[in-house]
Amino acid sequence: MKAVLDQLPPPDRGNASFWAFIATAAFWGFVTLLTPCVFPMIPITVSIFLKQSEKQGTNVLALALVYAVTIVILLSVAALTLLTTFSRLAVDPITNVLLGALFVVLALSLFGLFELTLPSSLSTALDNRAGRGGYLGTMFMAASFTVVSFTCVAPFLGGFSGMAASGNFSTLELAAGAVTFATAFASPFFLLALFPSVIKKLPKSGDWMNMIKVTMGFLELAAALKFFRTAELRWLTPPQYFTYDMVLAMWVAILVAMSLYLFGVFRTLHDPEMHDHVGPWRIIFALISLGLAVYLMPALFSQGAKERNRPVGVVYAWVDSFLLPEPSAAETVGGDLPWSADLRRTLDDARAKGGRVFVDFTGVTCTNCKLNERDVFTKPEVKELFKKYGLVQMYTDTVPEYFYEIAPGIDRQDADAAFNLKFEKQAFGEEQLPLYVILRPEPTGKTSVVGVYREGKINNEAGFIEFLKNGLK
């Protein structure tokens, strides 16, 4: 690709908004407070500070600041570590297997089969330190809380990690995002530590908290299947075990089981005896879960030998892309749109014809890529415009086998994808997926960048069509 890099101008990183990144980080920091790992820690935090406030001479404000700042520092370091490595970890098959296994363990724990606790030696040491009170005890208490809650916090970093992986932000800006996420997460605990009497006004944990825990268990079990499928897509194409149909069927079964639980048909080991009636909120969420299962069920059946039933609507479009469907014939080489993986050859062909080249930086495990390729690239007007371009798909996680004349092996596919990712960063200053670029090969041997489309999910089809039209001018 060096020859192509030499043809291109220096990369333009676009105008990604730092403040939009900060606002997104703060939003997900607050959302994380609603997870089952975090909410039960509120009464524990306040009970300790109630005891501290009863001691004469205690500076409650200083203790609250120490508590909150400790959480912010520890969580910021953990968040920054994940953000700087997220784009690589998200597509690594071993990471996905480990995450899937972790989510299965968490789901079983939320179902009440066992309790997840820190190792006894670590837990005892932290508790002993926290029990001594004072600043050092407060710091250890904050460390205990951060360690316990991080299993629920980490998955929510994905809410803004896509922006972090775009390559548009420096390490210092990523650090600011991590601190913002951690500060939003810690801020309510600072207020509760400062004014512990507020706890009396909060709803008490009870049956409703156990219901939330079990419901989260079902959702984490569904998420685990997604991680296992992502890993297998990196190892086998098409997958043999966690196939699209298998995972979708298991999702439907999980939704049905969750609705039956919410309706009170069965209970877990730690559920109290069912009351004479099920509350209205449980009924509402049970109906939503059952309705989604019924809505997705037709997709398990096919029309003829190849065509899948596709429920109409944005909900199925998201589910379909999130489950990373195997490519159809129209999306592979030789289909309706003749995609190539050879950028240099496509540029040479376009230069000879005076044409343009459309480059799609995509991924086998990229959800938004699948959504755009299924719902936007297949539109008649878009397909007609694509026919006027040389089309190149550059996979940055693993290159599909159908782009090779001879089966290359997974090592070669991954190596080529790593090369594509490096090229994307060097040529366009980006690592995000998807990224769409229009190139114009000049007769002089240089190549100019006509346009770069950076929206992850194409919400504005008219804007994307206009982007393609402008690229032909």
C-alpha beads as a LAMMPS data file, in Angstrom:
LAMMPS data file: protein, C-alpha beads

473 atoms
472 bonds

1 atom types
1 bond types

-500.0 500.0 xlo xhi
-500.0 500.0 ylo yhi
-500.0 500.0 zlo zhi

Masses

1 110.0

Atoms # bond

1 1 1 0.000 0.000 0.000
2 1 1 2.995 2.326 0.167
3 1 1 2.533 3.179 -3.500
4 1 1 -1.040 4.233 -2.789
5 1 1 -0.002 6.225 0.300
6 1 1 2.490 8.146 -1.822
7 1 1 -0.347 9.143 -4.146
8 1 1 -2.536 10.565 -1.359
9 1 1 -2.403 13.961 0.359
10 1 1 -1.754 14.188 4.143
11 1 1 -4.689 12.890 6.217
12 1 1 -7.507 15.188 7.305
13 1 1 -8.927 14.119 10.656
14 1 1 -12.193 15.929 10.072
15 1 1 -14.011 18.038 12.649
16 1 1 -14.965 15.550 15.320
17 1 1 -16.302 17.434 18.327
18 1 1 -14.338 17.073 21.550
19 1 1 -17.276 18.434 23.529
20 1 1 -19.653 15.896 21.978
21 1 1 -17.230 13.197 23.132
22 1 1 -17.193 14.661 26.667
23 1 1 -20.998 14.908 26.777
24 1 1 -21.330 11.300 25.610
25 1 1 -18.874 10.145 28.278
26 1 1 -20.848 11.960 30.984
27 1 1 -24.132 10.468 29.736
28 1 1 -22.835 6.895 29.941
29 1 1 -21.310 7.600 33.342
30 1 1 -24.761 8.468 34.692
31 1 1 -26.431 5.526 32.896
32 1 1 -23.993 3.134 34.586
33 1 1 -25.428 4.112 37.989
34 1 1 -28.558 2.100 37.177
35 1 1 -26.753 -1.250 36.960
36 1 1 -27.349 -3.966 39.593
37 1 1 -23.703 -3.919 40.727
38 1 1 -23.890 -0.243 41.666
39 1 1 -27.272 0.502 43.217
40 1 1 -26.908 -1.893 46.200
41 1 1 -23.676 -0.068 47.136
42 1 1 -25.589 3.134 47.915
43 1 1 -26.886 2.105 51.369
44 1 1 -23.461 0.663 52.233
45 1 1 -21.761 3.942 51.348
46 1 1 -24.214 6.048 53.289
47 1 1 -24.295 3.823 56.379
48 1 1 -20.526 4.195 56.736
49 1 1 -20.660 7.958 56.330
50 1 1 -23.529 8.183 58.794
51 1 1 -21.250 6.613 61.389
52 1 1 -18.417 8.951 60.393
53 1 1 -20.658 12.027 60.725
54 1 1 -21.600 11.049 64.276
55 1 1 -17.980 11.336 65.424
56 1 1 -16.975 14.687 66.805
57 1 1 -14.417 16.647 64.857
58 1 1 -14.993 14.703 61.638
59 1 1 -14.625 16.796 58.477
60 1 1 -17.385 15.172 56.423
61 1 1 -16.695 17.388 53.384
62 1 1 -13.041 16.326 53.266
63 1 1 -13.949 12.642 53.663
64 1 1 -16.576 12.920 50.902
65 1 1 -14.026 14.543 48.604
66 1 1 -11.441 11.852 49.343
67 1 1 -14.020 9.146 48.693
68 1 1 -15.201 10.628 45.380
69 1 1 -11.724 11.571 44.123
70 1 1 -10.422 8.048 44.843
71 1 1 -13.256 6.556 42.780
72 1 1 -12.602 9.034 39.962
73 1 1 -8.863 8.303 39.853
74 1 1 -9.186 4.506 39.921
75 1 1 -12.077 4.405 37.468
76 1 1 -10.410 6.931 35.128
77 1 1 -7.249 4.843 34.913
78 1 1 -9.279 1.695 34.194
79 1 1 -11.479 3.510 31.659
80 1 1 -8.532 5.105 29.850
81 1 1 -6.800 1.738 29.627
82 1 1 -9.882 0.222 28.004
83 1 1 -10.485 3.200 25.685
84 1 1 -6.951 3.195 24.301
85 1 1 -7.120 -0.528 23.561
86 1 1 -10.834 -0.923 22.832
87 1 1 -10.637 -0.960 19.040
88 1 1 -8.168 -3.866 19.185
89 1 1 -9.821 -5.710 22.074
90 1 1 -13.305 -5.453 20.558
91 1 1 -12.392 -7.632 17.571
92 1 1 -9.933 -9.983 19.251
93 1 1 -11.485 -13.490 19.326
94 1 1 -9.860 -14.508 22.603
95 1 1 -11.125 -11.313 24.257
96 1 1 -14.633 -12.024 22.989
97 1 1 -14.534 -15.586 24.336
98 1 1 -13.380 -14.322 27.729
99 1 1 -16.055 -11.611 27.754
100 1 1 -18.708 -14.152 26.766
101 1 1 -17.617 -16.472 29.585
102 1 1 -17.621 -13.540 32.031
103 1 1 -21.160 -12.573 31.030
104 1 1 -22.340 -16.170 31.490
105 1 1 -20.853 -16.197 34.997
106 1 1 -22.439 -12.826 35.770
107 1 1 -25.807 -14.019 34.436
108 1 1 -25.743 -17.167 36.592
109 1 1 -24.806 -15.044 39.581
110 1 1 -27.692 -12.662 38.921
111 1 1 -30.009 -15.675 38.671
112 1 1 -28.978 -16.468 42.239
113 1 1 -27.040 -19.693 41.614
114 1 1 -24.028 -18.306 43.517
115 1 1 -22.622 -15.047 44.855
116 1 1 -19.640 -13.330 43.270
117 1 1 -17.275 -12.031 45.930
118 1 1 -13.739 -10.748 46.064
119 1 1 -11.045 -13.209 47.206
120 1 1 -11.356 -13.497 50.985
121 1 1 -7.834 -12.185 51.630
122 1 1 -8.367 -9.077 49.462
123 1 1 -11.871 -8.494 50.789
124 1 1 -10.714 -8.799 54.411
125 1 1 -7.777 -6.454 53.859
126 1 1 -9.967 -3.819 52.217
127 1 1 -12.699 -4.120 54.838
128 1 1 -10.197 -3.849 57.668
129 1 1 -8.677 -0.741 56.139
130 1 1 -12.099 0.791 55.475
131 1 1 -13.285 -0.011 58.976
132 1 1 -10.545 2.096 60.566
133 1 1 -12.195 5.263 59.322
134 1 1 -10.322 8.439 58.554
135 1 1 -8.884 9.350 55.177
136 1 1 -6.989 6.100 54.639
137 1 1 -10.041 4.013 55.518
138 1 1 -12.189 6.150 53.193
139 1 1 -9.745 5.577 50.331
140 1 1 -9.830 1.816 50.827
141 1 1 -13.616 1.886 51.001
142 1 1 -13.693 3.736 47.663
143 1 1 -11.241 1.193 46.215
144 1 1 -13.481 -1.665 47.382
145 1 1 -16.506 -0.031 45.798
146 1 1 -14.677 0.579 42.485
147 1 1 -13.452 -3.028 42.254
148 1 1 -16.882 -4.474 43.041
149 1 1 -18.773 -2.229 40.622
150 1 1 -16.351 -2.344 37.673
151 1 1 -17.802 -5.600 36.273
152 1 1 -20.990 -3.659 35.532
153 1 1 -19.231 -0.421 34.626
154 1 1 -16.857 -1.797 31.979
155 1 1 -19.501 -2.851 29.392
156 1 1 -20.947 0.689 29.393
157 1 1 -17.652 2.120 28.189
158 1 1 -18.767 0.783 24.810
159 1 1 -21.323 3.596 24.745
160 1 1 -18.650 6.116 23.798
161 1 1 -15.674 3.932 22.933
162 1 1 -16.615 4.077 19.241
163 1 1 -15.842 7.803 19.261
164 1 1 -12.616 7.124 21.150
165 1 1 -11.546 4.587 18.528
166 1 1 -12.002 7.068 15.670
167 1 1 -8.426 8.316 16.018
168 1 1 -9.664 11.920 16.247
169 1 1 -8.683 12.397 19.880
170 1 1 -5.279 12.612 21.532
171 1 1 -4.343 10.616 24.617
172 1 1 -4.925 13.745 26.721
173 1 1 -8.431 14.146 25.262
174 1 1 -9.166 10.463 25.855
175 1 1 -8.011 10.938 29.441
176 1 1 -10.437 13.862 29.770
177 1 1 -13.239 11.610 28.522
178 1 1 -12.312 8.884 30.999
179 1 1 -12.244 11.405 33.870
180 1 1 -15.626 12.783 32.770
181 1 1 -17.113 9.270 32.717
182 1 1 -15.708 8.525 36.178
183 1 1 -16.766 11.909 37.604
184 1 1 -20.340 11.490 36.397
185 1 1 -20.363 8.029 37.945
186 1 1 -18.905 9.216 41.283
187 1 1 -20.820 12.497 41.683
188 1 1 -23.982 11.042 43.313
189 1 1 -21.828 9.193 45.832
190 1 1 -20.056 12.423 46.767
191 1 1 -23.427 14.014 47.512
192 1 1 -24.616 10.980 49.468
193 1 1 -21.370 10.901 51.431
194 1 1 -21.734 14.623 52.147
195 1 1 -25.412 14.396 53.079
196 1 1 -25.958 10.798 54.250
197 1 1 -29.440 11.539 55.552
198 1 1 -30.611 11.670 51.927
199 1 1 -30.543 7.857 51.913
200 1 1 -33.745 7.849 53.924
201 1 1 -35.566 9.278 50.926
202 1 1 -34.312 6.627 48.484
203 1 1 -36.416 3.544 47.666
204 1 1 -35.410 0.487 49.673
205 1 1 -33.950 -2.553 47.974
206 1 1 -36.442 -5.386 47.949
207 1 1 -38.383 -7.568 45.549
208 1 1 -38.004 -5.015 42.762
209 1 1 -34.192 -5.092 43.001
210 1 1 -34.124 -8.881 42.706
211 1 1 -36.431 -8.635 39.686
212 1 1 -34.006 -6.171 38.061
213 1 1 -31.065 -8.466 38.814
214 1 1 -32.760 -11.488 37.218
215 1 1 -33.858 -9.451 34.185
216 1 1 -30.279 -8.199 33.767
217 1 1 -29.169 -11.830 33.988
218 1 1 -31.280 -12.705 30.944
219 1 1 -29.849 -9.736 29.032
220 1 1 -26.261 -10.613 29.957
221 1 1 -26.849 -14.186 28.802
222 1 1 -28.011 -12.811 25.441
223 1 1 -24.921 -10.563 25.287
224 1 1 -22.663 -13.569 25.964
225 1 1 -24.018 -15.296 22.840
226 1 1 -23.114 -12.213 20.785
227 1 1 -19.528 -12.318 22.092
228 1 1 -19.213 -16.038 21.290
229 1 1 -20.538 -15.436 17.776
230 1 1 -18.107 -12.558 17.214
231 1 1 -15.195 -14.777 18.262
232 1 1 -16.239 -17.622 15.970
233 1 1 -16.654 -15.250 13.035
234 1 1 -12.974 -14.410 13.451
235 1 1 -12.005 -18.102 13.513
236 1 1 -14.500 -19.694 11.098
237 1 1 -16.364 -18.201 8.141
238 1 1 -19.146 -19.160 8.090
239 1 1 -19.368 -20.165 11.779
240 1 1 -20.300 -23.750 12.592
241 1 1 -21.693 -23.476 16.119
242 1 1 -22.819 -19.955 16.971
243 1 1 -24.521 -19.442 13.631
244 1 1 -26.862 -16.557 12.958
245 1 1 -29.917 -18.833 13.144
246 1 1 -28.748 -20.521 16.348
247 1 1 -28.049 -17.277 18.207
248 1 1 -31.274 -15.655 16.989
249 1 1 -33.275 -18.713 18.109
250 1 1 -31.619 -18.595 21.527
251 1 1 -32.381 -14.878 21.785
252 1 1 -36.052 -15.585 21.076
253 1 1 -36.025 -18.318 23.744
254 1 1 -34.374 -15.956 26.250
255 1 1 -36.986 -13.260 25.559
256 1 1 -39.816 -15.765 26.074
257 1 1 -38.241 -17.031 29.318
258 1 1 -37.788 -13.461 30.552
259 1 1 -41.414 -12.619 29.822
260 1 1 -42.599 -15.731 31.679
261 1 1 -40.457 -14.755 34.669
262 1 1 -41.866 -11.223 34.673
263 1 1 -45.400 -12.602 34.424
264 1 1 -44.654 -14.648 37.563
265 1 1 -44.917 -18.061 35.929
266 1 1 -41.705 -19.166 37.680
267 1 1 -39.224 -17.675 40.133
268 1 1 -35.536 -18.010 40.922
269 1 1 -34.058 -19.420 44.132
270 1 1 -33.757 -16.007 45.799
271 1 1 -37.136 -14.663 44.731
272 1 1 -39.670 -14.335 47.528
273 1 1 -42.981 -16.140 47.273
274 1 1 -45.028 -14.680 44.461
275 1 1 -47.675 -12.201 45.483
276 1 1 -51.299 -12.590 44.518
277 1 1 -50.816 -10.210 41.607
278 1 1 -48.010 -9.023 39.381
279 1 1 -47.437 -5.271 39.335
280 1 1 -48.199 -3.151 36.269
281 1 1 -44.530 -2.421 35.502
282 1 1 -43.687 -6.119 35.425
283 1 1 -46.617 -6.718 33.088
284 1 1 -45.499 -3.896 30.772
285 1 1 -41.925 -5.182 30.512
286 1 1 -43.161 -8.776 30.165
287 1 1 -45.377 -7.765 27.238
288 1 1 -42.488 -5.871 25.620
289 1 1 -40.225 -8.924 25.951
290 1 1 -42.859 -11.334 24.624
291 1 1 -43.780 -8.955 21.799
292 1 1 -40.137 -8.679 20.719
293 1 1 -39.835 -12.486 20.705
294 1 1 -42.917 -12.830 18.499
295 1 1 -41.662 -10.023 16.240
296 1 1 -38.294 -11.741 15.692
297 1 1 -39.641 -15.264 15.301
298 1 1 -40.430 -15.063 11.529
299 1 1 -36.722 -14.393 10.866
300 1 1 -36.015 -17.987 11.934
301 1 1 -37.748 -19.232 8.791
302 1 1 -36.742 -18.830 5.160
303 1 1 -38.570 -18.142 1.931
304 1 1 -37.257 -20.734 -0.477
305 1 1 -33.682 -21.981 -0.312
306 1 1 -31.813 -18.742 0.404
307 1 1 -34.034 -15.751 1.183
308 1 1 -34.654 -15.096 4.869
309 1 1 -37.895 -13.617 6.190
310 1 1 -37.034 -10.110 7.275
311 1 1 -39.499 -8.408 9.656
312 1 1 -40.098 -4.815 8.661
313 1 1 -38.851 -2.055 10.920
314 1 1 -35.800 -0.480 12.497
315 1 1 -35.826 -2.901 15.446
316 1 1 -35.084 -5.944 13.293
317 1 1 -32.562 -3.935 11.272
318 1 1 -30.628 -3.294 14.480
319 1 1 -30.942 -6.898 15.709
320 1 1 -29.913 -8.216 12.301
321 1 1 -26.797 -6.043 12.141
322 1 1 -25.923 -6.586 15.810
323 1 1 -25.898 -10.355 15.258
324 1 1 -23.496 -9.879 12.312
325 1 1 -25.224 -11.877 9.565
326 1 1 -23.145 -13.851 7.108
327 1 1 -22.882 -12.003 3.775
328 1 1 -25.426 -12.759 1.104
329 1 1 -24.527 -13.416 -2.511
330 1 1 -25.215 -9.773 -3.368
331 1 1 -22.579 -8.641 -0.887
332 1 1 -19.757 -10.889 -2.037
333 1 1 -17.490 -10.735 -5.048
334 1 1 -19.473 -11.591 -8.157
335 1 1 -22.771 -10.338 -6.779
336 1 1 -24.836 -7.319 -7.817
337 1 1 -22.046 -5.021 -6.656
338 1 1 -18.555 -6.195 -7.699
339 1 1 -16.542 -5.294 -4.593
340 1 1 -12.790 -5.737 -4.735
341 1 1 -10.175 -5.915 -1.981
342 1 1 -7.354 -4.631 -4.237
343 1 1 -7.253 -0.843 -3.886
344 1 1 -4.165 -0.299 -6.033
345 1 1 -5.540 -2.240 -9.017
346 1 1 -8.944 -0.524 -8.696
347 1 1 -7.265 2.897 -8.666
348 1 1 -5.260 2.000 -11.789
349 1 1 -8.418 0.844 -13.587
350 1 1 -10.269 4.023 -12.584
351 1 1 -7.330 6.177 -13.693
352 1 1 -7.420 4.583 -17.136
353 1 1 -11.170 5.214 -17.431
354 1 1 -11.221 8.625 -15.756
355 1 1 -13.466 7.281 -13.012
356 1 1 -13.776 7.441 -9.235
357 1 1 -13.186 4.854 -6.489
358 1 1 -15.433 4.326 -3.477
359 1 1 -13.609 2.750 -0.508
360 1 1 -15.575 1.088 2.280
361 1 1 -13.536 0.521 5.454
362 1 1 -15.575 -2.176 7.123
363 1 1 -15.341 -5.230 9.354
364 1 1 -16.774 -8.687 9.792
365 1 1 -17.584 -7.760 13.413
366 1 1 -18.763 -4.181 12.734
367 1 1 -22.447 -3.723 13.592
368 1 1 -22.967 -0.335 11.921
369 1 1 -21.175 -1.604 8.811
370 1 1 -23.673 -4.461 8.490
371 1 1 -26.582 -2.115 9.093
372 1 1 -25.481 0.249 6.326
373 1 1 -24.611 -2.550 3.896
374 1 1 -27.999 -4.236 4.346
375 1 1 -30.310 -1.227 4.578
376 1 1 -28.585 1.549 2.587
377 1 1 -26.246 -0.048 0.048
378 1 1 -29.143 -2.154 -1.284
379 1 1 -31.341 0.869 -2.104
380 1 1 -31.908 1.099 -5.888
381 1 1 -30.645 4.686 -6.154
382 1 1 -27.511 3.888 -4.141
383 1 1 -26.810 0.773 -6.224
384 1 1 -27.128 2.767 -9.433
385 1 1 -24.614 5.326 -8.168
386 1 1 -22.256 2.560 -7.009
387 1 1 -22.171 1.198 -10.566
388 1 1 -20.360 4.379 -11.599
389 1 1 -17.552 3.756 -9.096
390 1 1 -14.768 1.298 -8.681
391 1 1 -15.740 -0.405 -5.410
392 1 1 -13.250 -1.468 -2.760
393 1 1 -13.946 -3.021 0.628
394 1 1 -11.084 -2.936 3.101
395 1 1 -11.773 -5.145 6.119
396 1 1 -9.815 -4.122 9.210
397 1 1 -10.550 -7.083 11.530
398 1 1 -10.307 -10.093 9.209
399 1 1 -10.588 -10.224 5.414
400 1 1 -13.338 -12.632 4.265
401 1 1 -12.193 -15.756 2.483
402 1 1 -14.237 -15.023 -0.639
403 1 1 -11.808 -12.243 -1.596
404 1 1 -9.072 -14.830 -2.215
405 1 1 -8.778 -17.231 -5.125
406 1 1 -7.206 -19.874 -2.863
407 1 1 -8.152 -20.351 0.797
408 1 1 -5.518 -18.258 2.595
409 1 1 -5.882 -19.365 6.213
410 1 1 -6.936 -17.229 9.165
411 1 1 -3.418 -15.923 9.834
412 1 1 -3.184 -14.410 6.341
413 1 1 -6.723 -12.980 6.600
414 1 1 -5.932 -11.308 9.932
415 1 1 -2.554 -10.027 8.718
416 1 1 -4.128 -8.418 5.640
417 1 1 -6.805 -6.832 7.836
418 1 1 -4.166 -5.417 10.189
419 1 1 -2.433 -3.940 7.135
420 1 1 -5.733 -2.352 6.028
421 1 1 -6.227 -0.820 9.481
422 1 1 -2.723 0.624 9.420
423 1 1 -3.377 2.044 5.948
424 1 1 -6.653 3.643 7.085
425 1 1 -4.897 5.393 9.967
426 1 1 -1.911 6.560 7.890
427 1 1 -3.933 7.682 4.877
428 1 1 -6.996 9.228 6.527
429 1 1 -6.090 9.666 10.194
430 1 1 -8.929 7.369 11.258
431 1 1 -9.487 3.997 12.879
432 1 1 -13.270 4.129 13.038
433 1 1 -15.651 1.733 11.281
434 1 1 -17.340 2.225 8.982
435 1 1 -15.485 4.941 7.059
436 1 1 -16.408 5.787 3.463
437 1 1 -13.944 7.549 1.163
438 1 1 -14.232 8.699 -2.449
439 1 1 -10.932 8.899 -4.357
440 1 1 -10.121 10.457 -7.741
441 1 1 -7.030 9.007 -9.465
442 1 1 -5.264 11.803 -11.344
443 1 1 -3.491 11.271 -14.717
444 1 1 -0.337 12.598 -13.064
445 1 1 -0.173 9.500 -10.850
446 1 1 -1.444 11.262 -7.751
447 1 1 -4.783 10.510 -6.069
448 1 1 -6.993 13.169 -4.508
449 1 1 -9.559 12.662 -1.775
450 1 1 -12.920 13.872 -3.082
451 1 1 -14.840 13.239 0.128
452 1 1 -14.904 11.362 3.435
453 1 1 -18.161 10.213 5.049
454 1 1 -17.667 9.672 8.763
455 1 1 -21.163 8.877 10.085
456 1 1 -21.160 5.430 11.690
457 1 1 -24.824 4.694 11.093
458 1 1 -26.241 6.298 7.965
459 1 1 -29.349 7.971 9.392
460 1 1 -29.674 10.393 6.496
461 1 1 -29.906 8.391 3.276
462 1 1 -30.450 11.556 1.246
463 1 1 -27.197 12.974 2.609
464 1 1 -25.295 9.800 1.709
465 1 1 -26.771 9.808 -1.802
466 1 1 -25.738 13.440 -2.194
467 1 1 -22.244 12.457 -1.015
468 1 1 -22.068 9.835 -3.782
469 1 1 -23.374 12.282 -6.414
470 1 1 -20.882 14.967 -5.434
471 1 1 -18.089 12.412 -5.711
472 1 1 -18.839 11.986 -9.421
473 1 1 -18.627 15.693 -10.267

Bonds

1 1 1 2
2 1 2 3
3 1 3 4
4 1 4 5
5 1 5 6
6 1 6 7
7 1 7 8
8 1 8 9
9 1 9 10
10 1 10 11
11 1 11 12
12 1 12 13
13 1 13 14
14 1 14 15
15 1 15 16
16 1 16 17
17 1 17 18
18 1 18 19
19 1 19 20
20 1 20 21
21 1 21 22
22 1 22 23
23 1 23 24
24 1 24 25
25 1 25 26
26 1 26 27
27 1 27 28
28 1 28 29
29 1 29 30
30 1 30 31
31 1 31 32
32 1 32 33
33 1 33 34
34 1 34 35
35 1 35 36
36 1 36 37
37 1 37 38
38 1 38 39
39 1 39 40
40 1 40 41
41 1 41 42
42 1 42 43
43 1 43 44
44 1 44 45
45 1 45 46
46 1 46 47
47 1 47 48
48 1 48 49
49 1 49 50
50 1 50 51
51 1 51 52
52 1 52 53
53 1 53 54
54 1 54 55
55 1 55 56
56 1 56 57
57 1 57 58
58 1 58 59
59 1 59 60
60 1 60 61
61 1 61 62
62 1 62 63
63 1 63 64
64 1 64 65
65 1 65 66
66 1 66 67
67 1 67 68
68 1 68 69
69 1 69 70
70 1 70 71
71 1 71 72
72 1 72 73
73 1 73 74
74 1 74 75
75 1 75 76
76 1 76 77
77 1 77 78
78 1 78 79
79 1 79 80
80 1 80 81
81 1 81 82
82 1 82 83
83 1 83 84
84 1 84 85
85 1 85 86
86 1 86 87
87 1 87 88
88 1 88 89
89 1 89 90
90 1 90 91
91 1 91 92
92 1 92 93
93 1 93 94
94 1 94 95
95 1 95 96
96 1 96 97
97 1 97 98
98 1 98 99
99 1 99 100
100 1 100 101
101 1 101 102
102 1 102 103
103 1 103 104
104 1 104 105
105 1 105 106
106 1 106 107
107 1 107 108
108 1 108 109
109 1 109 110
110 1 110 111
111 1 111 112
112 1 112 113
113 1 113 114
114 1 114 115
115 1 115 116
116 1 116 117
117 1 117 118
118 1 118 119
119 1 119 120
120 1 120 121
121 1 121 122
122 1 122 123
123 1 123 124
124 1 124 125
125 1 125 126
126 1 126 127
127 1 127 128
128 1 128 129
129 1 129 130
130 1 130 131
131 1 131 132
132 1 132 133
133 1 133 134
134 1 134 135
135 1 135 136
136 1 136 137
137 1 137 138
138 1 138 139
139 1 139 140
140 1 140 141
141 1 141 142
142 1 142 143
143 1 143 144
144 1 144 145
145 1 145 146
146 1 146 147
147 1 147 148
148 1 148 149
149 1 149 150
150 1 150 151
151 1 151 152
152 1 152 153
153 1 153 154
154 1 154 155
155 1 155 156
156 1 156 157
157 1 157 158
158 1 158 159
159 1 159 160
160 1 160 161
161 1 161 162
162 1 162 163
163 1 163 164
164 1 164 165
165 1 165 166
166 1 166 167
167 1 167 168
168 1 168 169
169 1 169 170
170 1 170 171
171 1 171 172
172 1 172 173
173 1 173 174
174 1 174 175
175 1 175 176
176 1 176 177
177 1 177 178
178 1 178 179
179 1 179 180
180 1 180 181
181 1 181 182
182 1 182 183
183 1 183 184
184 1 184 185
185 1 185 186
186 1 186 187
187 1 187 188
188 1 188 189
189 1 189 190
190 1 190 191
191 1 191 192
192 1 192 193
193 1 193 194
194 1 194 195
195 1 195 196
196 1 196 197
197 1 197 198
198 1 198 199
199 1 199 200
200 1 200 201
201 1 201 202
202 1 202 203
203 1 203 204
204 1 204 205
205 1 205 206
206 1 206 207
207 1 207 208
208 1 208 209
209 1 209 210
210 1 210 211
211 1 211 212
212 1 212 213
213 1 213 214
214 1 214 215
215 1 215 216
216 1 216 217
217 1 217 218
218 1 218 219
219 1 219 220
220 1 220 221
221 1 221 222
222 1 222 223
223 1 223 224
224 1 224 225
225 1 225 226
226 1 226 227
227 1 227 228
228 1 228 229
229 1 229 230
230 1 230 231
231 1 231 232
232 1 232 233
233 1 233 234
234 1 234 235
235 1 235 236
236 1 236 237
237 1 237 238
238 1 238 239
239 1 239 240
240 1 240 241
241 1 241 242
242 1 242 243
243 1 243 244
244 1 244 245
245 1 245 246
246 1 246 247
247 1 247 248
248 1 248 249
249 1 249 250
250 1 250 251
251 1 251 252
252 1 252 253
253 1 253 254
254 1 254 255
255 1 255 256
256 1 256 257
257 1 257 258
258 1 258 259
259 1 259 260
260 1 260 261
261 1 261 262
262 1 262 263
263 1 263 264
264 1 264 265
265 1 265 266
266 1 266 267
267 1 267 268
268 1 268 269
269 1 269 270
270 1 270 271
271 1 271 272
272 1 272 273
273 1 273 274
274 1 274 275
275 1 275 276
276 1 276 277
277 1 277 278
278 1 278 279
279 1 279 280
280 1 280 281
281 1 281 282
282 1 282 283
283 1 283 284
284 1 284 285
285 1 285 286
286 1 286 287
287 1 287 288
288 1 288 289
289 1 289 290
290 1 290 291
291 1 291 292
292 1 292 293
293 1 293 294
294 1 294 295
295 1 295 296
296 1 296 297
297 1 297 298
298 1 298 299
299 1 299 300
300 1 300 301
301 1 301 302
302 1 302 303
303 1 303 304
304 1 304 305
305 1 305 306
306 1 306 307
307 1 307 308
308 1 308 309
309 1 309 310
310 1 310 311
311 1 311 312
312 1 312 313
313 1 313 314
314 1 314 315
315 1 315 316
316 1 316 317
317 1 317 318
318 1 318 319
319 1 319 320
320 1 320 321
321 1 321 322
322 1 322 323
323 1 323 324
324 1 324 325
325 1 325 326
326 1 326 327
327 1 327 328
328 1 328 329
329 1 329 330
330 1 330 331
331 1 331 332
332 1 332 333
333 1 333 334
334 1 334 335
335 1 335 336
336 1 336 337
337 1 337 338
338 1 338 339
339 1 339 340
340 1 340 341
341 1 341 342
342 1 342 343
343 1 343 344
344 1 344 345
345 1 345 346
346 1 346 347
347 1 347 348
348 1 348 349
349 1 349 350
350 1 350 351
351 1 351 352
352 1 352 353
353 1 353 354
354 1 354 355
355 1 355 356
356 1 356 357
357 1 357 358
358 1 358 359
359 1 359 360
360 1 360 361
361 1 361 362
362 1 362 363
363 1 363 364
364 1 364 365
365 1 365 366
366 1 366 367
367 1 367 368
368 1 368 369
369 1 369 370
370 1 370 371
371 1 371 372
372 1 372 373
373 1 373 374
374 1 374 375
375 1 375 376
376 1 376 377
377 1 377 378
378 1 378 379
379 1 379 380
380 1 380 381
381 1 381 382
382 1 382 383
383 1 383 384
384 1 384 385
385 1 385 386
386 1 386 387
387 1 387 388
388 1 388 389
389 1 389 390
390 1 390 391
391 1 391 392
392 1 392 393
393 1 393 394
394 1 394 395
395 1 395 396
396 1 396 397
397 1 397 398
398 1 398 399
399 1 399 400
400 1 400 401
401 1 401 402
402 1 402 403
403 1 403 404
404 1 404 405
405 1 405 406
406 1 406 407
407 1 407 408
408 1 408 409
409 1 409 410
410 1 410 411
411 1 411 412
412 1 412 413
413 1 413 414
414 1 414 415
415 1 415 416
416 1 416 417
417 1 417 418
418 1 418 419
419 1 419 420
420 1 420 421
421 1 421 422
422 1 422 423
423 1 423 424
424 1 424 425
425 1 425 426
426 1 426 427
427 1 427 428
428 1 428 429
429 1 429 430
430 1 430 431
431 1 431 432
432 1 432 433
433 1 433 434
434 1 434 435
435 1 435 436
436 1 436 437
437 1 437 438
438 1 438 439
439 1 439 440
440 1 440 441
441 1 441 442
442 1 442 443
443 1 443 444
444 1 444 445
445 1 445 446
446 1 446 447
447 1 447 448
448 1 448 449
449 1 449 450
450 1 450 451
451 1 451 452
452 1 452 453
453 1 453 454
454 1 454 455
455 1 455 456
456 1 456 457
457 1 457 458
458 1 458 459
459 1 459 460
460 1 460 461
461 1 461 462
462 1 462 463
463 1 463 464
464 1 464 465
465 1 465 466
466 1 466 467
467 1 467 468
468 1 468 469
469 1 469 470
470 1 470 471
471 1 471 472
472 1 472 473
